[in-house]
């Protein structure tokens, strides 16, 4: 999946999104998404990368637990035939839930 295809998928979520973070003072009210590629996952031999893929983290931020929104995100990921792992954490300092979808594209 190319970066352009990831951006097109972000548009399907129909909520504000940014790569990695929003600029200081630019963060929208929740819900919103930040996404990033934290790591490349390469396959290679003889000092050559034969196949490269990227880890993709999609971070969904909400101020309350929103199972319907999570289900909508998961439907879109499934429609794109993307396998994901899901975790959740409450960020006390921000008073936000972060639902993290970790996948490889």
N, CA, C and O of each residue as an XYZ file, in Angstrom:
420
protein
N       0.854     -1.168      0.000
C       0.000      0.000      0.000
C       0.902      1.234      0.000
O       1.786      1.371      0.847
N       0.672      2.112     -0.941
C       1.474      3.329     -1.037
C       0.983      4.380     -0.040
O      -0.093      4.254      0.544
N       1.796      5.410      0.137
C       1.384      6.498      1.024
C       0.100      7.151      0.498
O      -0.785      7.492      1.282
N      -0.005      7.323     -0.810
C      -1.218      7.915     -1.397
C      -2.438      7.051     -1.092
O      -3.515      7.581     -0.819
N      -2.284      5.743     -1.134
C      -3.399      4.852     -0.808
C      -3.751      4.917      0.680
O      -4.922      4.823      1.047
N      -2.745      5.077      1.526
C      -3.011      5.234      2.962
C      -3.780      6.531      3.194
O      -4.737      6.550      3.968
N      -3.377      7.608      2.537
C      -4.086      8.892      2.665
C      -5.534      8.737      2.206
O      -6.447      9.235      2.865
N      -5.749      8.060      1.095
C      -7.121      7.845      0.597
C      -7.937      7.067      1.630
O      -9.117      7.354      1.831
N      -7.318      6.091      2.280
C      -8.020      5.335      3.311
C      -8.329      6.228      4.509
O      -9.409      6.120      5.092
N      -7.402      7.108      4.886
C      -7.652      8.033      6.000
C      -8.892      8.888      5.717
O      -9.681      9.164      6.620
N      -9.053      9.298      4.474
C     -10.221     10.090      4.077
C     -11.519      9.321      4.319
O     -12.542      9.917      4.654
N     -11.478      8.015      4.151
C     -12.669      7.189      4.350
C     -13.154      7.198      5.791
O     -14.333      6.946      6.039
N     -12.278      7.482      6.743
C     -12.677      7.495      8.147
C     -13.583      8.675      8.468
O     -14.318      8.643      9.456
N     -13.538      9.712      7.647
C     -14.416     10.891      7.777
C     -14.256     11.626      9.108
O     -15.212     12.217      9.612
N     -13.066     11.591      9.668
C     -12.741     12.408     10.840
C     -11.372     13.033     10.579
O     -10.620     12.527      9.746
N     -11.034     14.120     11.271
C      -9.734     14.763     11.025
C      -8.574     13.791     11.265
O      -8.634     12.937     12.149
N      -7.529     13.939     10.464
C      -6.344     13.093     10.613
C      -5.094     13.902     10.298
O      -5.155     14.930      9.625
N      -3.968     13.422     10.793
C      -2.671     14.035     10.510
C      -1.602     12.960     10.556
O      -1.749     11.940     11.229
N      -0.524     13.208      9.826
C       0.614     12.311      9.925
C       1.380     12.644     11.206
O       1.806     13.784     11.393
N       1.553     11.682     12.063
C       2.293     11.741     13.318
C       1.623     12.609     14.378
O       1.366     12.123     15.479
N       1.333     13.869     14.087
C       0.735     14.747     15.092
C       0.157     15.990     14.411
O       0.498     16.302     13.270
N      -0.697     16.673     15.109
C      -1.170     17.974     14.668
C      -0.207     19.027     15.211
O       0.388     18.833     16.271
N      -0.051     20.121     14.506
C       0.813     21.207     14.974
C       0.279     21.772     16.282
O      -0.916     21.690     16.565
N       1.171     22.342     17.068
C       0.815     22.951     18.346
C      -0.356     23.914     18.154
O      -0.294     24.830     17.334
N      -1.418     23.692     18.920
C      -2.600     24.544     18.841
C      -3.536     24.235     17.692
O      -4.583     24.871     17.572
N      -3.190     23.270     16.837
C      -3.998     22.935     15.665
C      -4.829     21.671     15.863
O      -5.600     21.296     14.980
N      -4.683     21.022     16.992
C      -5.385     19.759     17.230
C      -6.892     19.991     17.262
O      -7.374     20.866     17.982
N      -7.634     19.209     16.484
C      -9.102     19.351     16.488
C      -9.698     18.703     17.737
O      -9.019     17.977     18.464
N     -10.956     18.975     17.964
C     -11.661     18.275     19.034
C     -11.761     16.798     18.662
O     -11.875     16.468     17.482
N     -11.721     15.912     19.644
C     -11.865     14.483     19.361
C     -13.258     14.191     18.803
O     -14.202     14.922     19.100
N     -13.397     13.158     18.018
C     -12.379     12.162     17.666
C     -11.496     12.639     16.514
O     -11.917     13.429     15.670
N     -10.264     12.138     16.503
C      -9.346     12.386     15.402
C      -8.347     11.238     15.342
O      -8.245     10.427     16.263
N      -7.615     11.192     14.238
C      -6.649     10.115     13.998
C      -5.284     10.712     13.707
O      -5.171     11.715     13.002
N      -4.254     10.090     14.252
C      -2.873     10.329     13.839
C      -2.343      8.987     13.327
O      -2.634      7.933     13.893
N      -1.574      9.047     12.263
C      -0.992      7.811     11.735
C       0.476      8.047     11.436
O       0.893      9.174     11.170
N       1.251      6.982     11.482
C       2.668      7.080     11.170
C       3.213      5.713     10.802
O       2.610      4.674     11.073
N       4.374      5.755     10.176
C       5.107      4.541      9.813
C       6.303      4.436     10.761
O       7.362      4.987     10.459
N       6.169      3.751     11.887
C       7.246      3.757     12.879
C       8.463      2.919     12.508
O       9.523      3.057     13.120
N       8.315      2.044     11.502
C       9.425      1.138     11.213
C       9.223      0.492      9.847
O       8.100      0.156      9.473
N      10.316      0.320      9.106
C      10.287     -0.466      7.876
C      10.507     -1.927      8.232
O      11.246     -2.243      9.165
N       9.877     -2.796      7.500
C      10.069     -4.232      7.690
C      10.566     -4.798      6.363
O       9.786     -5.057      5.447
N      11.878     -4.981      6.282
C      12.514     -5.384      5.032
C      12.913     -6.847      5.044
O      13.208     -7.428      6.088
N      12.913     -7.426      3.845
C      13.442     -8.769      3.626
C      14.584     -8.631      2.633
O      14.424     -8.032      1.569
N      15.713     -9.177      2.978
C      16.835     -9.033      2.072
C      17.876    -10.110      2.255
O      17.820    -10.919      3.181
N      18.820    -10.095      1.349
C      19.975    -10.989      1.398
C      21.069    -10.378      0.533
O      20.793     -9.596     -0.377
N      22.299    -10.740      0.823
C      23.444    -10.246      0.055
C      23.471     -8.719     -0.003
O      23.782     -8.128     -1.037
N      23.140     -8.093      1.126
C      23.157     -6.630      1.251
C      22.181     -5.915      0.306
O      22.409     -4.765     -0.070
N      21.106     -6.590     -0.072
C      20.090     -5.996     -0.940
C      18.720     -6.224     -0.315
O      18.422     -7.314      0.172
N      17.895     -5.191     -0.334
C      16.514     -5.333      0.123
C      15.690     -5.851     -1.052
O      15.552     -5.174     -2.070
N      15.146     -7.055     -0.902
C      14.349     -7.657     -1.966
C      12.872     -7.289     -1.844
O      12.159     -7.201     -2.844
N      12.428     -7.080     -0.627
C      11.028     -6.731     -0.405
C      10.957     -5.820      0.810
O      11.567     -6.094      1.844
N      10.216     -4.748      0.674
C      10.091     -3.802      1.771
C       8.623     -3.537      2.065
O       7.815     -3.380      1.149
N       8.290     -3.490      3.330
C       6.955     -3.084      3.758
C       7.125     -2.176      4.970
O       8.196     -2.129      5.576
N       6.088     -1.475      5.308
C       6.147     -0.548      6.437
C       5.142     -0.927      7.494
O       4.012     -1.309      7.190
N       5.564     -0.817      8.746
C       4.604     -0.881      9.834
C       3.798      0.414      9.757
O       4.349      1.479      9.479
N       2.508      0.318     10.003
C       1.621      1.482     10.012
C       0.863      1.472     11.318
O       0.186      0.496     11.643
N       0.974      2.551     12.066
C       0.187      2.718     13.282
C      -0.898      3.746     13.020
O      -0.623      4.856     12.565
N      -2.123      3.368     13.309
C      -3.258      4.278     13.218
C      -3.754      4.472     14.638
O      -4.208      3.529     15.286
N      -3.662      5.709     15.114
C      -4.024      6.032     16.492
C      -5.345      6.803     16.482
O      -5.406      7.929     15.990
N      -6.385      6.203     17.017
C      -7.696      6.838     17.112
C      -7.833      7.450     18.499
O      -7.741      6.742     19.502
N      -8.052      8.758     18.563
C      -8.186      9.461     19.835
C      -9.633      9.902     20.040
O     -10.235     10.522     19.164
N     -10.180      9.572     21.210
C     -11.541      9.961     21.567
C     -11.557     10.398     23.029
O     -10.698     10.002     23.817
N     -12.547     11.219     23.378
C     -12.636     11.618     24.786
C     -13.560     10.707     25.581
O     -13.573     10.758     26.811
N     -14.339      9.867     24.883
C     -15.140      8.819     25.514
C     -14.960      7.551     24.712
O     -14.557      7.606     23.550
N     -15.247      6.430     25.301
C     -15.175      5.155     24.585
C     -16.234      5.170     23.494
O     -17.407      5.417     23.774
N     -15.828      4.903     22.234
C     -16.746      4.964     21.099
C     -16.689      3.667     20.283
O     -16.031      3.614     19.245
N     -17.381      2.621     20.757
C     -17.351      1.333     20.057
C     -17.852      1.403     18.613
O     -17.335      0.696     17.749
N     -18.848      2.244     18.343
C     -19.358      2.344     16.972
C     -18.309      2.928     16.029
O     -18.179      2.472     14.893
N     -17.567      3.919     16.482
C     -16.503      4.506     15.665
C     -15.383      3.491     15.456
O     -14.853      3.375     14.351
N     -15.024      2.766     16.490
C     -14.008      1.722     16.361
C     -14.447      0.676     15.342
O     -13.651      0.231     14.515
N     -15.713      0.289     15.408
C     -16.242     -0.696     14.452
C     -16.170     -0.156     13.028
O     -15.864     -0.903     12.099
N     -16.447      1.135     12.848
C     -16.378      1.738     11.513
C     -14.941      1.727     10.994
O     -14.711      1.435      9.821
N     -13.982      2.042     11.851
C     -12.568      1.998     11.464
C     -12.194      0.574     11.073
O     -11.532      0.358     10.058
N     -12.612     -0.383     11.867
C     -12.277     -1.788     11.603
C     -12.928     -2.289     10.321
O     -12.340     -3.105      9.612
N     -14.122     -1.818     10.016
C     -14.770     -2.190      8.741
C     -13.946     -1.703      7.552
O     -13.776     -2.423      6.568
N     -13.439     -0.481      7.652
C     -12.635      0.068      6.556
C     -11.331     -0.712      6.411
O     -10.926     -1.035      5.294
N     -10.678     -1.015      7.516
C      -9.443     -1.806      7.449
C      -9.707     -3.174      6.834
O      -8.923     -3.658      6.017
N     -10.806     -3.789      7.227
C     -11.172     -5.102      6.680
C     -11.506     -4.999      5.201
O     -11.137     -5.878      4.421
N     -12.200     -3.936      4.806
C     -12.534     -3.740      3.385
C     -11.276     -3.613      2.535
O     -11.277     -3.985      1.361
N     -10.201     -3.086      3.124
C      -8.922     -2.969      2.419
C      -8.064     -4.222      2.587
O      -6.905     -4.248      2.173
N      -8.640     -5.258      3.196
C      -7.967     -6.537      3.413
C      -6.661     -6.368      4.191
O      -5.626     -6.933      3.840
N      -6.747     -5.571      5.257
C      -5.591     -5.315      6.108
C      -5.771     -6.021      7.442
O      -6.780     -5.840      8.125
N      -4.791     -6.818      7.798
C      -4.778     -7.468      9.108
C      -4.237     -6.466     10.111
O      -3.252     -5.783      9.832
N      -4.869     -6.368     11.282
C      -4.426     -5.421     12.290
C      -4.457     -6.050     13.678
O      -5.193     -7.000     13.947
N      -3.635     -5.485     14.537
C      -3.677     -5.754     15.971
C      -4.225     -4.488     16.616
O      -3.966     -3.382     16.140
N      -4.982     -4.649     17.699
C      -5.636     -3.513     18.337
C      -5.285     -3.481     19.814
O      -5.284     -4.509     20.491
N      -4.983     -2.274     20.307
C      -4.767     -2.084     21.740
C      -5.378     -0.743     22.133
O      -5.695      0.088     21.282
N      -5.536     -0.554     23.437
C      -6.174      0.664     23.919
C      -5.512      1.129     25.198
O      -5.071      0.319     26.013
N      -5.445      2.442     25.368
C      -4.881      3.020     26.581
C      -5.601      4.340     26.876
O      -6.017      5.049     25.961
N      -5.739      4.651     28.151
C      -6.253      5.944     28.598
C      -5.044      6.831     28.865
O      -4.163      6.457     29.639
N      -4.990      7.998     28.237
C      -3.891      8.930     28.439
C      -4.365      9.978     29.440
O      -5.069     10.922     29.080
N      -3.979      9.803     30.679
C      -4.461     10.660     31.770
C      -4.140     12.130     31.534
O      -4.996     12.989     31.743
N      -2.926     12.428     31.103
C      -2.511     13.825     30.934
C      -3.312     14.549     29.855
O      -3.468     15.768     29.910
N      -3.818     13.800     28.874
C      -4.590     14.385     27.778
C      -6.095     14.196     27.952
O      -6.900     14.807     27.250
N      -6.455     13.336     28.904
C      -7.870     12.972     29.115
C      -8.473     12.424     27.820
O      -9.578     12.797     27.426
N      -7.724     11.531     27.171
C      -8.153     10.921     25.915
C      -7.891      9.419     25.935
O      -6.939      8.941     26.552
N      -8.756      8.696     25.249
C      -8.494      7.299     24.939
C      -7.716      7.251     23.641
O      -7.988      8.013     22.713
N      -6.745      6.351     23.581
C      -6.053      6.072     22.333
C      -6.302      4.608     22.000
O      -5.937      3.715     22.765
N      -6.924      4.375     20.859
C      -7.067      3.017     20.337
C      -6.059      2.907     19.209
O      -6.137      3.637     18.221
N      -5.112      1.991     19.360
C      -4.030      1.832     18.409
C      -4.289      0.619     17.535
O      -4.501     -0.489     18.027
N      -4.268      0.851     16.215
C      -4.335     -0.222     15.232
C      -2.941     -0.338     14.624
O      -2.454      0.597     13.988
N      -2.302     -1.494     14.824
C      -0.967     -1.746     14.289
C      -1.094     -2.726     13.137
O      -1.682     -3.799     13.277
N      -0.532     -2.343     11.990
C      -0.610     -3.203     10.811
C       0.633     -3.026      9.952
O       1.490     -2.193     10.245
N       0.720     -3.806      8.903
C       1.824     -3.732      7.975
C       1.263     -3.481      6.582
O       0.342     -4.164      6.135
N       1.836     -2.488      5.906
C       1.379     -2.161      4.536
C       2.541     -2.212      3.586
O       2.372     -1.970      2.391
